[in-house]
Amino acid sequence: MSVKLRLMRMGKTKQPTYRLVAADSRSPRDGRFIEVLGTYAPRGRSGAEPAAVVEIDNAKAVKWLRQGAQATERVERLLRNSGAWDEFTASKAQ
């Protein structure tokens, strides 16, 4: 079983929010997942908060990456912004 770190769409029409999840690569986008690693709201959480909101549990994300999980392009970019990707590559280099 190959595990992917990917986004799972939530929210309403034209107001997306996403969960960052570890899921089996064969399961559908919004289907079964193994663990929730964080959230991503590209349009903010409300009208008063227009900037994107990213909340990621870096420890869980690094744990899955060390176990061989593959991140999608968007998730990799979010992990770079949160610092989890740098932590993973530093531990991999040692």
Secondary structure by P-SEA (a helix, b strand, c coil): ccccbbbbbbccccbbbbbbcccccccccccccccccccccccccccccccbbbbbaaaaaaaaaaacccccaaaaaaaaaaaaaaaaaaaaac
